[in-house]
Amino acid sequence: MSEKEAKAVLAKPRRRRTSVAKDGPNEVDVIVGERIRQHRVLRGVSQTGLGESVGVTFQQMQKYEKGVNRVSASRLYQIAKILEIDIASLFPSEEEDSEDGLNQLQKQAVAIDRRILNLVRFYSQIANEDTRDRIYDLIRELSTASRELDQG
């Protein structure tokens, strides 16, 4: 390599490393964290319990779930095993893998609150299928009545 070529390589502007403090969390990290939280709550596992299972504090689990800290591949594997889920379910699908898709996913993730996740968890714990069917029908009827009231 000539001296001129070496100078040209060295003169190339370097890409600045991103930082959560300056740039905010990466969208995919936020989605992965939110999905970890959703699966954790659906399983009825606390941040402390999941954190202890994978060897981190509950504060670290909070940072993972908010996307502030990235989850390493080995830790993702552990979390998926503990929550009994496919690791791929934590990541955006190909359809979601666009800027618009990721923005939409973030909005949806924020919209799913703890009460909804707990409702799903409690519902899934009802052993009697007939009881589950009655509860489902009741919720559907209440939802329909609520929409009709709002419209009219």
GROMACS elastic network, one bead per residue, 0.5 to 0.9 nm:
[ bonds ]
;  ai    aj funct       b0    kb
    1     4     6  0.81580   500
    1     5     6  0.61310   500
    1     6     6  0.64298   500
    2     5     6  0.51903   500
    2     6     6  0.61938   500
    2     7     6  0.86686   500
    3     6     6  0.50411   500
    3     7     6  0.62069   500
    3     8     6  0.86133   500
    4     7     6  0.52075   500
    4     8     6  0.62609   500
    4     9     6  0.88024   500
    5     9     6  0.62744   500
    5    10     6  0.86456   500
    6     9     6  0.51777   500
    6    10     6  0.62172   500
    6    11     6  0.85240   500
    7    10     6  0.50288   500
    7    11     6  0.58849   500
    7    12     6  0.86774   500
    8    11     6  0.50431   500
    8    12     6  0.64483   500
    9    12     6  0.54714   500
   10    13     6  0.81711   500
   11    14     6  0.86478   500
   13    16     6  0.89637   500
   14    17     6  0.89874   500
   15    18     6  0.89556   500
   18    21     6  0.87658   500
   18    22     6  0.74298   500
   18    23     6  0.63418   500
   18    24     6  0.86821   500
   19    22     6  0.54270   500
   19    23     6  0.56097   500
   19    24     6  0.69773   500
   19    25     6  0.78317   500
   20    23     6  0.52066   500
   20    26     6  0.76294   500
   20    68     6  0.65454   500
   20    69     6  0.81923   500
   21    24     6  0.58118   500
   21    25     6  0.80694   500
   21    68     6  0.88832   500
   23    26     6  0.81932   500
   24    27     6  0.88429   500
   24    68     6  0.78176   500
   25    28     6  0.84932   500
   25    29     6  0.67715   500
   25    30     6  0.66402   500
   25    66     6  0.82707   500
   25    67     6  0.57115   500
   25    68     6  0.54474   500
   25    69     6  0.78746   500
   25    70     6  0.88148   500
   26    29     6  0.52131   500
   26    30     6  0.63616   500
   26    31     6  0.88465   500
   26    67     6  0.70308   500
   26    68     6  0.81717   500
   26    70     6  0.87315   500
   27    30     6  0.50975   500
   27    31     6  0.63061   500
   27    32     6  0.86918   500
   27    67     6  0.78497   500
   27   102     6  0.67537   500
   27   103     6  0.77984   500
   27   106     6  0.75622   500
   28    31     6  0.50336   500
   28    32     6  0.60788   500
   28    33     6  0.84418   500
   28    67     6  0.80556   500
   28    91     6  0.73588   500
   28    92     6  0.74073   500
   28   102     6  0.74477   500
   29    32     6  0.51392   500
   29    33     6  0.60310   500
   29    34     6  0.84932   500
   29    64     6  0.78987   500
   29    65     6  0.84456   500
   29    66     6  0.80234   500
   29    68     6  0.76624   500
   29    69     6  0.77728   500
   29    70     6  0.61014   500
   29    71     6  0.78357   500
   29    91     6  0.88934   500
   30    33     6  0.51112   500
   30    34     6  0.60525   500
   30    35     6  0.85861   500
   30    64     6  0.80901   500
   30    65     6  0.70166   500
   30    66     6  0.57371   500
   30    68     6  0.75218   500
   30    70     6  0.88445   500
   30   106     6  0.74897   500
   31    34     6  0.50555   500
   31    35     6  0.61307   500
   31    36     6  0.85619   500
   31    65     6  0.84699   500
   31    66     6  0.85210   500
   31    67     6  0.74069   500
   31    90     6  0.75852   500
   31    91     6  0.71108   500
   31    92     6  0.74230   500
   31   102     6  0.80708   500
   31   105     6  0.71909   500
   31   106     6  0.64317   500
   31   109     6  0.72973   500
   32    35     6  0.51718   500
   32    36     6  0.61927   500
   32    37     6  0.86896   500
   32    64     6  0.82948   500
   32    65     6  0.74410   500
   32    66     6  0.89117   500
   32    67     6  0.73953   500
   32    71     6  0.85485   500
   32    89     6  0.88011   500
   32    90     6  0.51093   500
   32    91     6  0.57270   500
   32    92     6  0.79673   500
   33    36     6  0.50502   500
   33    37     6  0.62752   500
   33    38     6  0.86937   500
   33    61     6  0.88098   500
   33    62     6  0.86587   500
   33    63     6  0.82285   500
   33    64     6  0.53347   500
   33    66     6  0.56857   500
   33    67     6  0.53838   500
   33    68     6  0.88050   500
   33    70     6  0.84848   500
   33    71     6  0.82190   500
   33    90     6  0.79827   500
   34    37     6  0.50304   500
   34    38     6  0.61961   500
   34    39     6  0.87186   500
   34    64     6  0.85082   500
   34    65     6  0.53455   500
   34    66     6  0.66583   500
   34    67     6  0.77521   500
   34    90     6  0.85111   500
   34   106     6  0.86129   500
   34   109     6  0.64111   500
   34   110     6  0.82617   500
   35    39     6  0.61443   500
   35    40     6  0.83379   500
   35    65     6  0.78288   500
   35    89     6  0.79243   500
   35    90     6  0.55468   500
   35    91     6  0.80872   500
   35   109     6  0.78977   500
   36    39     6  0.53228   500
   36    40     6  0.59727   500
   36    41     6  0.85906   500
   36    64     6  0.83387   500
   36    65     6  0.64194   500
   36    79     6  0.78863   500
   36    80     6  0.83379   500
   36    83     6  0.86341   500
   36    90     6  0.67048   500
   37    41     6  0.60668   500
   37    42     6  0.84617   500
   37    47     6  0.84316   500
   37    61     6  0.89909   500
   37    62     6  0.88429   500
   37    64     6  0.89608   500
   37    65     6  0.58487   500
   37    66     6  0.88529   500
   38    41     6  0.53127   500
   38    42     6  0.61063   500
   38    43     6  0.86263   500
   38   109     6  0.88234   500
   38   112     6  0.83756   500
   38   113     6  0.88909   500
   38   114     6  0.82398   500
   38   117     6  0.67585   500
   39    42     6  0.50355   500
   39    43     6  0.61652   500
   39    44     6  0.86063   500
   39    45     6  0.87601   500
   39    83     6  0.67895   500
   39    85     6  0.80978   500
   39   117     6  0.86571   500
   40    43     6  0.52068   500
   40    44     6  0.62529   500
   40    45     6  0.52896   500
   40    46     6  0.70995   500
   40    47     6  0.78233   500
   40    50     6  0.77455   500
   40    83     6  0.66067   500
   41    45     6  0.58833   500
   41    46     6  0.72406   500
   41    47     6  0.89183   500
   41   114     6  0.75186   500
   41   117     6  0.63751   500
   41   118     6  0.68342   500
   41   121     6  0.77261   500
   42    45     6  0.77596   500
   42   117     6  0.57825   500
   42   118     6  0.64595   500
   42   119     6  0.88250   500
   42   120     6  0.69575   500
   42   122     6  0.85825   500
   43    83     6  0.69827   500
   43   121     6  0.69099   500
   44   118     6  0.80878   500
   44   121     6  0.73492   500
   45    48     6  0.81858   500
   45    49     6  0.61516   500
   45    50     6  0.64241   500
   45    83     6  0.85380   500
   46    49     6  0.50317   500
   46    50     6  0.61930   500
   46    51     6  0.83016   500
   46    58     6  0.84976   500
   47    50     6  0.52670   500
   47    51     6  0.58220   500
   47    52     6  0.84411   500
   47    57     6  0.82693   500
   47    58     6  0.51600   500
   47    59     6  0.81395   500
   47    60     6  0.89565   500
   47    61     6  0.60241   500
   47    62     6  0.71766   500
   48    51     6  0.50244   500
   48    52     6  0.60343   500
   48    53     6  0.85466   500
   48    56     6  0.85242   500
   48    57     6  0.65958   500
   48    59     6  0.82844   500
   48    61     6  0.77776   500
   49    52     6  0.52355   500
   49    53     6  0.62483   500
   49    54     6  0.88761   500
   49    58     6  0.79005   500
   50    53     6  0.50394   500
   50    54     6  0.64269   500
   50    55     6  0.85047   500
   50    56     6  0.83849   500
   50    57     6  0.89062   500
   50    58     6  0.78642   500
   50    61     6  0.77575   500
   50    79     6  0.75472   500
   50    82     6  0.77979   500
   50    83     6  0.86015   500
   51    54     6  0.53282   500
   51    55     6  0.58298   500
   51    57     6  0.53121   500
   51    58     6  0.54006   500
   51    59     6  0.85034   500
   51    60     6  0.74956   500
   51    61     6  0.59153   500
   51    79     6  0.89669   500
   52    56     6  0.57902   500
   52    57     6  0.65869   500
   52    58     6  0.77691   500
   53    56     6  0.78463   500
   53    78     6  0.83850   500
   53    79     6  0.82917   500
   53    82     6  0.76600   500
   54    75     6  0.68617   500
   54    78     6  0.63633   500
   54    79     6  0.68644   500
   54    82     6  0.84932   500
   56    59     6  0.81126   500
   56    60     6  0.61229   500
   56    61     6  0.70839   500
   57    60     6  0.52160   500
   57    61     6  0.65209   500
   57    62     6  0.88034   500
   58    62     6  0.62196   500
   58    63     6  0.87061   500
   59    62     6  0.50100   500
   59    63     6  0.64029   500
   59    64     6  0.87530   500
   60    63     6  0.50296   500
   60    64     6  0.62481   500
   60    65     6  0.86245   500
   60    69     6  0.78647   500
   61    65     6  0.60972   500
   61    66     6  0.85976   500
   61    69     6  0.89653   500
   62    65     6  0.50919   500
   62    66     6  0.61835   500
   62    67     6  0.85428   500
   62    68     6  0.84990   500
   62    69     6  0.89655   500
   63    66     6  0.51919   500
   63    67     6  0.60674   500
   63    68     6  0.50135   500
   63    69     6  0.53643   500
   63    70     6  0.82388   500
   64    67     6  0.51007   500
   64    68     6  0.61448   500
   64    69     6  0.51592   500
   64    70     6  0.61524   500
   64    71     6  0.61915   500
   65    68     6  0.77139   500
   65    69     6  0.83261   500
   66    69     6  0.77582   500
   67    70     6  0.63515   500
   67    71     6  0.84713   500
   71    74     6  0.82632   500
   71    75     6  0.62067   500
   71    76     6  0.61374   500
   72    75     6  0.51895   500
   72    76     6  0.61021   500
   72    77     6  0.85874   500
   73    76     6  0.50561   500
   73    77     6  0.61903   500
   73    78     6  0.87153   500
   74    77     6  0.50592   500
   74    78     6  0.63362   500
   74    79     6  0.87234   500
   75    79     6  0.61102   500
   75    80     6  0.85315   500
   76    79     6  0.50630   500
   76    80     6  0.60604   500
   76    81     6  0.85375   500
   76    87     6  0.71327   500
   76    90     6  0.87711   500
   77    80     6  0.52074   500
   77    81     6  0.62154   500
   77    82     6  0.86965   500
   77    87     6  0.65751   500
   78    81     6  0.51429   500
   78    82     6  0.61791   500
   78    83     6  0.85984   500
   79    82     6  0.51530   500
   79    83     6  0.60643   500
   79    84     6  0.83029   500
   79    85     6  0.85774   500
   79    87     6  0.83964   500
   80    83     6  0.51828   500
   80    84     6  0.57891   500
   80    85     6  0.51319   500
   80    86     6  0.62378   500
   80    87     6  0.53615   500
   80    89     6  0.89959   500
   80    90     6  0.84038   500
   81    85     6  0.64623   500
   81    86     6  0.79266   500
   81    87     6  0.81363   500
   82    85     6  0.79504   500
   83    86     6  0.89435   500
   85    88     6  0.84410   500
   85    89     6  0.71937   500
   85    90     6  0.86686   500
   86    89     6  0.55626   500
   86    90     6  0.77310   500
   87    90     6  0.57096   500
   87    91     6  0.76849   500
   88    91     6  0.55312   500
   88    92     6  0.81872   500
   88    93     6  0.83922   500
   89    92     6  0.76308   500
   89    93     6  0.82875   500
   92    95     6  0.78470   500
   92    96     6  0.54704   500
   92    97     6  0.60627   500
   92   101     6  0.87177   500
   92   102     6  0.76609   500
   92   105     6  0.82795   500
   93    96     6  0.51433   500
   93    97     6  0.60878   500
   94    98     6  0.79620   500
   95    98     6  0.72298   500
   95   101     6  0.70711   500
   96    99     6  0.81668   500
   96   100     6  0.78872   500
   96   102     6  0.58686   500
   96   104     6  0.83215   500
   96   105     6  0.73662   500
   97   100     6  0.83045   500
   97   101     6  0.59970   500
   97   102     6  0.63661   500
   98   102     6  0.59865   500
   98   103     6  0.84989   500
   99   102     6  0.51868   500
   99   103     6  0.62014   500
   99   104     6  0.85952   500
  100   103     6  0.51545   500
  100   104     6  0.61385   500
  100   105     6  0.85625   500
  101   104     6  0.51071   500
  101   105     6  0.61114   500
  101   106     6  0.86984   500
  102   106     6  0.62232   500
  102   107     6  0.87133   500
  103   106     6  0.51979   500
  103   107     6  0.64412   500
  103   108     6  0.87795   500
  104   107     6  0.51494   500
  104   108     6  0.62543   500
  104   109     6  0.86127   500
  105   108     6  0.50223   500
  105   109     6  0.60025   500
  105   110     6  0.86080   500
  106   109     6  0.50372   500
  106   110     6  0.62789   500
  106   111     6  0.86499   500
  107   110     6  0.52970   500
  107   111     6  0.63181   500
  108   112     6  0.65462   500
  109   112     6  0.54818   500
  109   113     6  0.82060   500
  110   113     6  0.69367   500
  112   115     6  0.82216   500
  112   116     6  0.64115   500
  112   117     6  0.72721   500
  113   116     6  0.56273   500
  113   117     6  0.66194   500
  113   118     6  0.88147   500
  114   117     6  0.50926   500
  114   118     6  0.59915   500
  114   119     6  0.84330   500
  115   118     6  0.50411   500
  115   119     6  0.59589   500
  115   120     6  0.86219   500
  116   120     6  0.63102   500
  116   121     6  0.86209   500
  117   120     6  0.52154   500
  117   121     6  0.62089   500
  117   122     6  0.86470   500
  118   122     6  0.59476   500
  118   123     6  0.83163   500
  119   122     6  0.52019   500
  119   123     6  0.59641   500
  119   124     6  0.85092   500
  120   123     6  0.50949   500
  120   124     6  0.61019   500
  120   125     6  0.87005   500
  121   124     6  0.52193   500
  121   125     6  0.64324   500
  122   125     6  0.51646   500
  122   126     6  0.68774   500
  123   126     6  0.55419   500
  123   127     6  0.89240   500
  123   132     6  0.69703   500
  123   135     6  0.84332   500
  123   136     6  0.89820   500
  124   127     6  0.76603   500
  124   132     6  0.82582   500
  126   129     6  0.74998   500
  126   131     6  0.74598   500
  126   132     6  0.64815   500
  127   130     6  0.89824   500
  127   131     6  0.81382   500
  127   132     6  0.78833   500
  128   131     6  0.53671   500
  128   132     6  0.64136   500
  128   133     6  0.88279   500
  129   133     6  0.61591   500
  129   134     6  0.86821   500
  130   133     6  0.50653   500
  130   134     6  0.62965   500
  130   135     6  0.87102   500
  131   134     6  0.51234   500
  131   135     6  0.62282   500
  131   136     6  0.85658   500
  132   135     6  0.51371   500
  132   136     6  0.60812   500
  132   137     6  0.86054   500
  133   136     6  0.50370   500
  133   137     6  0.61567   500
  133   138     6  0.85812   500
  134   137     6  0.50989   500
  134   138     6  0.61171   500
  134   139     6  0.86681   500
  135   138     6  0.50140   500
  135   139     6  0.62010   500
  135   140     6  0.85721   500
  136   139     6  0.52356   500
  136   140     6  0.61643   500
  136   141     6  0.86401   500
  137   140     6  0.50698   500
  137   141     6  0.61308   500
  137   142     6  0.85832   500
  138   141     6  0.51625   500
  138   142     6  0.61431   500
  138   143     6  0.85366   500
  139   142     6  0.50661   500
  139   143     6  0.60310   500
  139   144     6  0.85806   500
  140   143     6  0.50909   500
  140   144     6  0.62159   500
  140   145     6  0.86586   500
  141   144     6  0.51066   500
  141   145     6  0.61255   500
  141   146     6  0.84925   500
  142   145     6  0.51124   500
  142   146     6  0.60104   500
  142   147     6  0.86134   500
  143   146     6  0.50744   500
  143   147     6  0.62313   500
  143   148     6  0.86456   500
  144   147     6  0.52122   500
  144   148     6  0.62371   500
  144   149     6  0.86881   500
  145   148     6  0.50970   500
  145   149     6  0.62010   500
  145   150     6  0.86631   500
  146   149     6  0.51324   500
  146   150     6  0.62097   500
  146   151     6  0.86745   500
  147   150     6  0.50688   500
  147   151     6  0.61720   500
  147   152     6  0.85284   500
  148   151     6  0.51593   500
  148   152     6  0.60574   500
  149   152     6  0.52637   500
